[in-house]
Amino acid sequence: MTTSTSALADIEGIPHLNPAPAFVPAPERSRGGIPQLTLPSGHRALHLTRYQDVHRVLTDPTFGRTATNVEGGPSFLPTIMPKELLLNLDVPDHARMRGFVNADYSAAGVEALRPAVQEILAAKVARLRGAKKPDLYADVLDTLPAEVNGRFLGIPDSDIDFYRPLGHTVQIASDKDVPGLVEDFTALYIYLTELVTGARPRIEGGLIDRFVAARDTVEPPLGDAELVGILLGSLLGADQNILSVSAKILYVLLCRPVLWQQIAEDPEITGALVEELIRLIPLGNISAFPRIATQRVEATEGVIEEGDVVYPDAFQANRDPEVFPDPLLIDPHRKGKRHLQFGYGMHHCMGAALARMEIVEMVSILAQEFPALTLDADPAALPWDSGVVLRRPTALPVRW
């Protein structure tokens, strides 16, 4: 079946979907003539919104991340993160650690997880069918990414109730209780350290086992802190981030029933439609982390000078009308350049293939099981969780 353009929908008017800016626009432009904003840390940053400029910053290693993750550095976060987190590394350290995990997190590497996703989803679909007040978030979505990632890493389901609240606090990253944030971040770090060192039991044969066994295959060998840095990104991203994106994709599909009907009638369109929704849906209240320019670069609106802090706004770039005509239209047949939601270049999201596989599988199964699924609530009245890198509806009452 071929979906016609006339059957498409857009995201305009969907309540709460677009986040409020996590920054304050600055009244004057930079010394190079580029619009600026003020970060929560108080620093001025160049606000790049054109696809060409954001792509350039994300792919150019001369825009560094490491120098921002320091006490008093330019940041959206009220505290610093572990320096070994892949997100914070620049060349050459990033390449050494990223190369260690590339095969496992490739599309081929995560494909082995598909049967586990299907098995877990089957149980959750049965739970949804039997619920007196079916809620897609509570009955299906809530622990799905954590359970899948647990199978991948080798983490028991019994640990979920311990580490998930910690990860939630870290991704919300509220400045209202920084000591509490640091305490939970530290507890999460210690938990992963215990998994790596064997002080806490893990399931045999998971990625943690394989990483520990293969740590000497890179030069120099990976230390415990580096393995924890890799796993911290996975524990947060493959749980909280996938949950946020999944919840918002299903929310949009339920708010635009014509799209749900298309998936139910033509399952082959699911992957392309999910990809288009990923382009349009921001993960949290920000869409990237700041970088610092280490050399002078010409941008479309001016010049980025050496030492400038830049915010490559992937959210705005993914809606650049010069690259994505009629950008708010949800068009699964859209051709052209790839969206920037997963980043680009060396900081391209490690778990992108896992997220795509898991979300497409989930949407496909739900649409086949519940072709008449519809939202059983006023979208504007749904509760939302909102933070720096976490934002999603926390209830999706449904009927069919």
N, C-alpha and C positions, 0 to 999 in steps of 0.2 A: 504494500500500500504506500502511496506517496502522499505526504501531507502538503496541502496547498497553503500558500501564504495567507489566504483569507481566513484560514482556520487557526492562525497563530494568535497569541495574546501578548500583552506586555506587562511590565511590573508596576506601572504607574498606579498609584492609589492603594497599593497593598499596605495595610496599617503596620507601622513599626519596622518595616523591612530595612529601610535605610537608617544607619546610625546617626546620632548627633556627632558632629566633629569633636575629636578628642584634643583639639588644639584651638588657639585663638588666632584668626588672621591678623597679620601685622599691617598697620596703615601705610608703611612705606616699602618700597622695593629694595632689593639688595644693592650692594655696590656695583654688581654686574647687571642690574636692571631686571631681576627676576622677582616675582611675588614671594613674600615671606610669611611665615607663621611663627607663633610662639609655642614651643613645646611645654608640656606640664613641668619639665625641669627648669623652665625659665629661659632656655636658650632660643635664639632665633635660628630658624632653618629655612632654606629655600624650598618653596612648595612647588614641586614639579608634578604636573598633571597630564601633560601630553604623552601619548604612548611612546613616541620616539625618544623622549628624554628619560622616561622611567625605564624603558628597556635598556637604554645606554648605561644608566647607573647600576641596574641590576646585573648587567653582564660585564661591566668594566671593573677588574680587580683593583684598580687604583682608587676606587671609592671604598674606604675601609670601614669595617664594623668594630674591630677590636678596641679602637680608641674611644668609642662611645660607651663601652661597658666598663666604666671606671667610676669611682666615687666622684660625684659632682659632674658627671658627663652628660651630654645631651641625650635625653631619653624620654619615652612615654611612660616608663616604669618608675615607681617610687624607690626601687632598690636595684642593685646590680645583680646579674645572673652569674652562674659558674662560668669561668673563662673557657672551660673545655667544651661547652655547648657548641655544636656545629654552627649555630646561628651567629655566634660571636667570633668565629675564627676567620682569619684572612690567609692569603697565601704566605708560605707553603704549607702551614699546618693543616689548613682545611682540606687540601688535596690528599694528604696522607691519610687522614681519618675518613674522609668521604669515600675514597677508593676502597677502604676496608669493608664498607657496607653496601656498595653499589649493587653487587650481584643479588644479594638477598632482598633488596628493596626494589629491584627492577620489576617490570610487568611479568616477566617469566618467573621471577623469584616468588612473587606473592600469589601466583596462580595456584600453587599447592594449597593455599588457604581456602580456595573456593568451596570445597566440600564442607569444611568447618563452618563457613558462613551460611551455607544452605542448611546445615544441620541445626545450627543455633536459631536461624530464622524460622525453621519449621516449628520448633517448640514455641517460639514467641507468637507466631501466627495462630497456633492453637489456643494460646492464652488469650489473645485478642478476641477470638471467636467466642470464647466462653465467658468473657467479662460482662458483668451486669451493666457497667458504664464504660464501654470501650474507649480507651485513650491511647492513641498511637504512640505518644511520647512515653508514657509510663509502661505500657504493655509490650512495646516492641523496641523502641529506640534506646531507652535510657542506658542499659548496660550492654547493648549489643557491641559497640566498638571495643569496650573493655574486655569482653569475653573473647572476641576475635583476636585482639592483640595479645591476650594472655596465652592463647594457643600458639601464637607466633613466637612470643618471647620465652615461653616456658614459665609463666606466672600462674599460680593456682587461683581459681575463682574465689576462693576463700579470702584472698588478700584484697579483693575489690573494695569492700566496705572500709578498709583502712586507708588505701592510697588515693581513692577517688576524691574524697573531701579535700585532701591536701592539694591535689592537682587542680581542683576547682578554685581554691583560694589563690593559687599561683597564677592561673589564667585570668581571673578577675582582676588581680593586681591592683587592689584598691589602695589609695593613699590614706584612707580613713583609719587604718590600723596597721601601720608598717611593722611594728614589732610582731604582731600576729602573722603577717605575711611572711616575714623572715623566719619565724618559728616553723610555719608549715613547710616553707621551702626547704629548710634544713632537715626536717623530719623526712621529707620525700627523698632528699639526697642521701640521707643515712640509710633509708629503706633500700634504695637501689644499690648502695655500696655493700650492704649485707647480702643482697642477691648475687652480686659479682664475686664477692669473697667466699661465698658459701656459708656465711654465718646464718643466713635464712634459707630454708629449703626452696628449691625451684624444681620445675618439672624437667625431667631429662629429655634431651633432644631438641630443646628450643633454641632460639637464637642466642640467648645468654650463654648456654653451654658451648655453642659453636664459636661465639666471639672469644670467650675465655680460652678455648682450646687453640684458636688461631691467632692469638694476640702477638705471637712472635714472628708472624709471616710478614710483618711490615717493619721498616727500619726508620727510627728505632722502634722496638716493641711497644705496644700500647700499655700504658699503666692503668691502674684501677680507676683513677680519676678520669682518664680519657674514655674508658669504657662506660663509666657512669654518665659522662657527658653525652655520649651517643644514645644511651638508653633513656636519659631524661627527655630528650627530644621525642623519642618514640613513645614513651609513656604518656606524655602530655598530648602530643600531636595525634597519635593513633587512637586516643580515647576522646579527650575533650574537644579537640578540633574537628574530628570526623563527626562527633555527635552534633556539634553546632551546625556544620554544613548540612548534615542529613536532615536535621529538624527543620532548617529553613527551606531546603529544597522541597520537602513534603508539604510544608506550610504553603509555599507558592503554588504547588500543584493542586492543593486543595482549594486555594483561593481562585484558581483558574481551571475550573473543571474540564474545559475543552482540552487542556493538555493531558489531564489524567485519562480522559477518554481515548486520546490518540495513543497513549502508551498501552492501554488495555487492548486496543484493537490492532496495534502494530508494535509488538514488543521490540522489533529490530531498531526502532527509533530511540529507544531508551538511552543508549550511550550518548548519542549526539545531543539529546535534550538535556541530560544531566550536565554535560560539558558546557552547554550554553547557560544553564542556571548557575554553575560554578563561576562562570565569567561575571555574572551580574550580582552575585551575593557576597558581600564582604564577610570575612571570618569573624572579626570582632569590631571594636570601635576604631581600629587602625587597620591599614592594609599592608604595612611594611614597617621596618625599623629604620631609624636614621642612619646615614653614612656620613663620613667625612672625606671630602675631596683631597687627594694628595697631589693633584696637579691641576692646571688651568684647563677647563673644557668649555667649548662653545655649545650652548643649548638653543632651542628654538626661540626662547623669549629673552635671551641675554647670555651672560657669561657666568659660569661657575668658577670662582677663583679658588686657588689652592687654600685649604684650611676651612672652606665653607662647609657648614653642616647642611645636608640636603635630606629632604623627605620625599622619596619616590612614591607618590600616591598611586598605587596600583588600582585602587578602587575607581579613581577618576580616569586613569589611563584605559581601563577596560570598558569605559563608556565614551572614549574619544570618537566622535562622529566621523573623523577623517579615516579611521581604521575600521570602525564598526558602524556602518551606516544604519540609521534608525536604531541607535544603541540600546534603547530600553525594550525593543522587541525581542521576544524569546523565540529565536529562529534556529531550529536544529539543523537547517540546511545552510547555515552561514559558512562562507568560505573566507579564506584569507589568513591573516596572522593569528598566531596563538595567543590566547589571553595570558595575563600575568598573575593570575590569582595564586598560583603555586610558586611565584617567584620565577627567576630565570638565571641562567649562568650557574656559578658554583653554589649559590645559596638557593637553588631550586629545591623545593620541599622534598625531603628524603622519602616521605610517605605518600607522595602523589599517586603512585600506581596502586598502592593499597587502598587509598581513599576512593579512587575511581572504581576499582573492582568491587569493593564492599558496597558503595552507595548504589551503583548500577544494579548489582544483584538484589539488593534490598528493594529498590523501586520496582524492578521487574517482577519479583515474586509477589509483592503486595498488590500490584496492578492486576496480575493474573488471578490472585486469590479473591480480590475485592474490586472487581471492575466498576461497581457502583459506589465506591467509597466517597463519602462527602463529609465536610467539616460540620460538626454538630454544635456550633457555637458562633457567636459574633467574633470575627477575627480581631476587631478592635479591642475586645475585652479579654483576650488571652494574656496570661502572665508571661513575662520575659525575664531572662537572666541577662545581665549586661555588664561587661567589663572591658578591659583593654584588649585582650585577645580572646574573649569569649562572649558570644552574644547569640541567644536563641530563645524561641518560645519553649516554655516548660510544661505545656499541656496542649494536646491536640485531640480533643474529644471528637469522635467520629461515629458515623452510622453508615449502614449499607442496606 
